[in-house]
């Protein structure tokens, strides 16, 4: 699948797909989940255990 095809199927812009693939450190979680939904996945916050 090409980047333009992925962007279209996910409903995001091509620039977002490029940023995602290049490992940009700040991305919108809702847009990441739009892409992940195509593959049956979702990303969300995970509680961290703190040392006492």
MODELLER restraints for C-alpha pairs under 7 A, 6 or more apart:
rsr = mdl.restraints
at = mdl.atoms
rsr.add(forms.Gaussian(group=physical.xy_distance, feature=features.Distance(at['CA:3:A'], at['CA:14:A']), mean=6.62, stdev=0.5))
rsr.add(forms.Gaussian(group=physical.xy_distance, feature=features.Distance(at['CA:3:A'], at['CA:17:A']), mean=6.50, stdev=0.5))
rsr.add(forms.Gaussian(group=physical.xy_distance, feature=features.Distance(at['CA:4:A'], at['CA:14:A']), mean=5.82, stdev=0.5))
rsr.add(forms.Gaussian(group=physical.xy_distance, feature=features.Distance(at['CA:7:A'], at['CA:13:A']), mean=5.51, stdev=0.5))
rsr.add(forms.Gaussian(group=physical.xy_distance, feature=features.Distance(at['CA:7:A'], at['CA:14:A']), mean=5.34, stdev=0.5))
rsr.add(forms.Gaussian(group=physical.xy_distance, feature=features.Distance(at['CA:7:A'], at['CA:17:A']), mean=6.23, stdev=0.5))
rsr.add(forms.Gaussian(group=physical.xy_distance, feature=features.Distance(at['CA:10:A'], at['CA:34:A']), mean=5.57, stdev=0.5))
rsr.add(forms.Gaussian(group=physical.xy_distance, feature=features.Distance(at['CA:10:A'], at['CA:35:A']), mean=5.11, stdev=0.5))
rsr.add(forms.Gaussian(group=physical.xy_distance, feature=features.Distance(at['CA:10:A'], at['CA:38:A']), mean=6.82, stdev=0.5))
rsr.add(forms.Gaussian(group=physical.xy_distance, feature=features.Distance(at['CA:12:A'], at['CA:31:A']), mean=6.90, stdev=0.5))
rsr.add(forms.Gaussian(group=physical.xy_distance, feature=features.Distance(at['CA:33:A'], at['CA:42:A']), mean=5.41, stdev=0.5))
rsr.add(forms.Gaussian(group=physical.xy_distance, feature=features.Distance(at['CA:33:A'], at['CA:43:A']), mean=6.21, stdev=0.5))
rsr.add(forms.Gaussian(group=physical.xy_distance, feature=features.Distance(at['CA:36:A'], at['CA:42:A']), mean=5.75, stdev=0.5))
